[in-house]
Amino acid sequence: MLLLGCIKEVTDYELIISLPNGLSGFVPITQISDAYSTLLTKQVAQGELPEGLNSLSDMYSPGTLVRCIVASVEKGDDGRRSIKLSIDPKKVNKGLNSSALTTGMLLSGSVSSVEDHGYLIDIGVTGTHAFLPYEKAKNYIKAAKRGPDLKIGQNLNCVIVEVKNEGRVVRLSIDRSEVAASLATEKQNWSLSTLLPGLVVKARVQKVTPFGMKLAFLSYFTGIVDFMHMDPEKSMNYSADQVVKACILSVHPSSKAVRLTLRSAFLHPGGSPNQLSSDRMGAVVEESTVKAFYKQFGALFELDDGTLAFARLKHLSKNRKSFKPGAFKAGCKHKCRIIDYSLMDEMCIVSLKYEIIEARFLLYQDIHTGDVVQGKVVSLKPIGMQVKVADGIRGLVPSIHLADVILKQPEKKYNIGDEVKCRVLECNPAGKRLILTLKKSLIQSKLPVLTNYEDAKPGLITHGFVVCAREFGCIVKFYNDVKGLVPKNELSSEPISCPDKVFYEGQVVTVMVLKCEPQQERLLLSFRLSSKSAPEDKSECISKEKQELKYQIGEIVDVKVLKKKDNGLEVSILEDEDNVTAWIPTLHLSDFVATSKLLWHCLQEGDVLPRVMCLSEKREYIILSRKSAVISAVQEEQVVRSFSEIQPGMLLTGYVRNVMPFGVFVEFPFGVTGLAPKVSMSDKFVTDTKDHFVVGQTVIAKVMSIDEEKQRVLLNLKVSECSSGDSAAESFALLSQYFKELKEIKDLLKTEESSVAQGLCELEPGKEVQLVVQDVREDGSALFSGSCAEGLTVIATRYHLGDKNIVPGKKMKALVLHVDALTSEMYVSLREELLQQRP
């Protein structure tokens, strides 16, 4: 069976594909193409990466439509069906032969080799040589932004532009405009054996029913459009004999069944379906309205934001006995939870089951390192135990973590189906990797959980487990793969000559942090919990004390740039007789992360920076900050100098020190640190913390609570909670500071000799420029060029194109909206109302 699918996820070894009607399948790495499989075989044989072999993530990205063929359907241990697919052109296009190829045909091809003037494309037709000239590929390559060339194994949507020698030689194009305009016609002589998913056709409505409609197309074909693939904006307005544009979704040669879609995203080949915003996945919708109920399939709902969603029958109630069809009449309202999104149906998949709505864990993103979770034993293997935490979430308990002691025969302690209590050692949602422990010492531990190097403060006592014991000491591991060294002299108060005979792999130990260097990920530990680190030489301590007293935190100095390094600036403090050297981290050059990086690029050795504040003196260098908001907070005494000064309700200015899946660590002047948990990070629903905050970002935080015993501070970063009252004045002050810093950068650029730098200075927001259209991109935006923007990528979003007719090569007037000097991008608008408002 042939299907049109959309790439949902790309992993190292397979593509996860969204299929019509809420189904999904996978394409193994061996089912891409013959040329790609040959390169993989070479890699296995030679043991090294052969030239031309790229990873799947280098060639494919989520949201791309691909033609697939079902290779097999297998039933897993959990009873679920697994659909194995192939995108190999030899299998997808197996119904085609040389004589069937005609100009204008749209079909799948895969790059088999890179030549001097173009690419050889495998279209899966025996005896046919397919060539893609570089000229017909360059616009696609430029828009895809995946390097200067197409890659072997890359799957392409190709249009035949020329057929020679009775189909033995064909010339192809992947130009986006040509692909998007392609339409399957009767002249191309399609038959049921050659018909391909993804073809766009003109069809005539034969019959309309509550479940969909029947269409006739290409003279003698008929097909079905189900209720999920009617155009939502026109679903009530279809009538017999109406001519519509449709896209083929699937072809079943043996049953002769053809299914089509009328959804607009599929009616232009080369496009991609709409995607769900990350903050909606897993969201609970208090009131969803029933639009229609289909007794054999499920119910169609309208969610609170107006989008459509579908719930299968099994997700409408706890079980068949408790199901009441009367509760699903049109207009009835229900509480539901979004559990998935079908790209091919452009529709959320929801569940009304109480246990799913109230489930603690629905996605891997919901699980945090250190969480204690309940699970069910699924399998026992030499590598460890597989545990099911929730539907679709499985974790691994490595063999050394099955108990506090190493189990030689774990099958005698555990049985398949047993309920077990675990603790999360590591969770990587992107890779769907969950590592658990069954060690009671760790599960029941009341000591702080060490999940990152930044929290490893000297004196911290916590639990870990031994992963290595050698003559030099022990390596102890904690959560999130944090590990440290216990040197031989810190193993015990008594000398231990052979640590490997005293300590064993997997042993749970209590350790104390002696020293930590977070940036180098170095951690020094001790098993001697009552001991203190050896005192330093007295003269050294005195000199350090004098140096620390020389510049107090909050003191303002002027500095001169001595050297630029990857992560900051080495500077000297002006008017200091000892020529004291200091350090400004890149992210402390400004309150705005993008401006910080831009300033670092613009500053040169010898430049002077005025009004920089001393932030810390406890490391190799004096640490300085140029963050205006942080400096103001210190000068206005809106700070806390120690943990004892913190009170709930305080508003404090700080900066993000680390972003973890479970929350954000914020550091304040004078070294106090707090945690904003995921639920308190934003007024919006947070799925991925990294979508909301970045390291170095200046923030205002509200103190929620303090734990004096554990020296912990919990923070709130929600904008609605962190305003001092006059939010308009605060916003205006921030905006003024931002423009002030942009002016500083512009002044620095004016001193540079390069023509690009000079050009950037002249391109101010509001300036009218003359441009030439270069290309129209897949998302509806357009690229431009012009003499005033040499070296820049000029972009107008779909909205800012207005109602103008955009054709490559056409000269247009535009208004500069924003110039990003760091990425060399300029954003412009062609909207008439903006051009006319120019003073």
ABEGO torsion letter per residue (X at the ends): XBBBBBBABBBAABBBBBBBGGBBBBBBAAAABAAAAAAAAAAAAAGBBBBGBBBAAAABBBGBBBBBBBABBBBBAAGBBBBBBBABAAAAAAABBAAABBBGBBBBBBBABBBAAEBBBBAGBBGBBBBBBAAAAAAAAAAAGAEABBBBGBBBBBBBABBBGGGABBBBBABAAAAAABBBBAAAGBBAAABBBGBBBBBBBABBBAAEBBBBBGGABBBBBBAAABBAAAAAABBBGBBBBBBBABBBAAAGBBBBBABAAAABBGBBBBBBBAAABGBBBABBBBABBBAAAEBBBBBAAGBBBBBBAAAABABAAABBAAAABBGBBBBBBBABBBAAAGBBBBBABAAAAABABABAAABBBGBBBBBBBABBBAAEBBBBABBGBBBBBBAAAABABBBABAAAABBBGBBBBBBBABBBAAAGBBBBBABAAAAABABBBBABAAABBBGBBBBBBBABBBAAEBBBBBBGGBBBBBBAAAABABBBABAAAABBBGBBBBBBBABBBAAAGBBBBBABAABBBBBBBAAAAAAAAAAAAABBBGBBBBBBBABBBAAEBBBBBBGBAAGBBBBBBAAAABABAAAAAAAAAABBBGBBBBGBBBABAABABBBBBABAAAAAAAAAGBBBABAAABBBGBBBBBBBABBBAAEBBBBBBGGBBBBBBAAAABABBBABAAAABBBGBBBBBBBABBBAAAGBBBBBABAAAABAGBAAAAAAAAAAAAAAAAAAAAAAAAABABAAAAAAAABBBGBBBBBBBABBBAAGBBBBBBAAABGBBBBBBAAAAEABBBBBGBBBBBBBABBBAAAGBBBBBABAAAAAABX
